[in-house]
């Protein structure tokens, strides 16, 4: 079995597990922009002790290169867990991340997310870099 065989993808407008990448279509080389990744953008994903998004990871694959770069890893550690029982905790993390990024070449942003029940999901978005 290969890793690619267990990663799922779908249209984020109809599937709540897909990590949606929001970024400009094009940016200037070396200019800072905001990247946001959300799981459950159109259809909310549950965030309970029993069913939640555990993490989001972001990669960048340059058009001119063979390999992807591991950009960031965000872990969501609280989902209502408590000594009083499931979903009784005082804090919940939500699967939404924002970060500043600079690119020097065009390529593809890729995001993966992990649901503790439904496994790995992916999404990608091309981004053009103007000199």
VMD Tcl script that draws the C-alpha trace (Angstrom):
set ca {
  {0.00 0.00 0.00}
  {1.14 3.53 -0.73}
  {0.50 6.69 1.27}
  {-1.42 8.19 -1.67}
  {-3.94 5.34 -1.50}
  {-5.21 6.42 1.92}
  {-5.52 10.17 1.27}
  {-9.00 11.27 0.30}
  {-10.09 14.33 -1.67}
  {-13.42 15.82 -2.66}
  {-15.14 19.09 -3.44}
  {-14.92 21.17 -0.25}
  {-18.35 22.66 -0.91}
  {-19.95 19.25 -0.35}
  {-17.43 17.49 1.94}
  {-16.69 18.76 5.46}
  {-13.28 17.08 5.81}
  {-11.40 18.86 3.00}
  {-8.77 21.42 4.10}
  {-9.65 24.52 2.07}
  {-6.73 26.76 1.08}
  {-7.42 30.47 0.82}
  {-4.63 32.49 -0.78}
  {-4.28 34.95 -3.66}
  {-4.18 33.55 -7.22}
  {-0.93 35.45 -7.75}
  {1.61 37.31 -5.63}
  {4.77 39.32 -6.22}
  {8.07 37.53 -5.59}
  {9.18 37.94 -1.98}
  {6.02 39.82 -0.96}
  {4.26 38.65 2.19}
  {0.69 37.36 1.87}
  {-1.78 35.64 4.17}
  {-2.52 31.95 3.77}
  {-5.54 30.48 5.51}
  {-6.55 26.83 5.71}
  {-9.94 25.80 7.08}
  {-11.55 22.41 7.53}
  {-15.34 22.57 7.37}
  {-15.54 25.88 5.52}
  {-18.87 25.29 3.77}
  {-20.23 22.44 5.92}
  {-19.10 22.59 9.55}
  {-17.02 19.67 10.76}
  {-17.94 18.32 14.21}
  {-15.61 19.32 16.99}
  {-16.32 16.88 19.76}
  {-14.20 14.62 21.91}
  {-15.35 11.70 19.76}
  {-15.07 13.31 16.29}
  {-12.63 16.13 15.45}
  {-9.83 17.38 13.21}
  {-6.52 16.54 14.87}
  {-4.11 18.48 12.61}
  {-3.46 20.44 9.40}
  {-0.15 20.36 7.48}
  {0.87 22.74 4.66}
  {3.36 22.07 1.85}
  {4.65 24.03 -1.14}
  {5.70 22.34 -4.39}
  {7.56 24.72 -6.75}
  {6.74 24.33 -10.45}
  {10.46 24.13 -11.16}
  {11.28 21.52 -8.53}
  {10.78 17.82 -7.99}
  {10.07 17.89 -4.25}
  {7.60 19.64 -1.95}
  {8.66 21.77 1.03}
  {7.07 21.15 4.42}
  {5.84 24.65 5.33}
  {3.92 24.25 8.59}
  {2.21 21.82 10.94}
  {-0.70 22.87 13.18}
  {-2.03 20.54 15.85}
  {-5.41 20.95 17.55}
  {-5.13 19.50 21.03}
  {-8.42 20.19 22.80}
  {-11.87 18.99 21.80}
  {-13.93 19.29 24.95}
  {-12.12 16.58 26.87}
  {-12.48 16.80 30.62}
  {-12.16 14.75 33.79}
  {-15.93 15.30 34.02}
  {-16.41 13.38 30.75}
  {-16.49 13.82 26.96}
  {-17.55 17.25 25.66}
  {-17.64 18.79 29.16}
  {-14.28 20.55 28.89}
  {-13.81 24.32 29.09}
  {-11.95 24.72 25.77}
  {-12.21 23.58 22.15}
  {-9.74 24.23 19.32}
  {-11.11 24.90 15.82}
  {-9.48 23.65 12.58}
  {-8.59 27.04 11.06}
  {-5.07 28.35 10.62}
  {-3.61 31.58 9.27}
  {-0.01 32.36 8.51}
  {2.12 34.81 6.57}
  {4.11 33.38 3.69}
  {6.51 34.63 1.00}
  {7.19 32.83 -2.27}
  {9.93 33.42 -4.83}
  {8.63 31.06 -7.52}
  {5.27 29.82 -8.79}
  {3.98 26.49 -7.59}
  {1.27 24.64 -5.73}
  {0.21 24.96 -2.12}
  {-0.97 21.65 -0.68}
  {-2.79 21.03 2.59}
  {-3.56 17.80 4.38}
  {-5.79 17.32 7.39}
  {-6.52 14.41 9.68}
  {-9.93 13.52 11.09}
  {-9.73 11.09 14.00}
  {-12.58 9.03 12.47}
  {-12.40 9.61 8.70}
  {-8.63 9.75 8.13}
  {-6.48 11.87 5.81}
  {-7.80 14.52 3.39}
  {-6.05 16.78 0.89}
  {-6.53 19.90 -1.19}
  {-4.23 21.94 -3.41}
  {-4.16 25.38 -4.99}
  {-1.82 26.75 -7.65}
  {-0.29 30.14 -7.03}
  {1.56 32.27 -9.58}
  {4.53 34.42 -8.58}
  {5.19 37.57 -10.62}
  {8.67 39.07 -10.62}
}
mol new
graphics top color blue
foreach p $ca { graphics top sphere $p radius 0.5 }
foreach p [lrange $ca 0 end-1] q [lrange $ca 1 end] { graphics top cylinder $p $q radius 0.2 }
display resetview
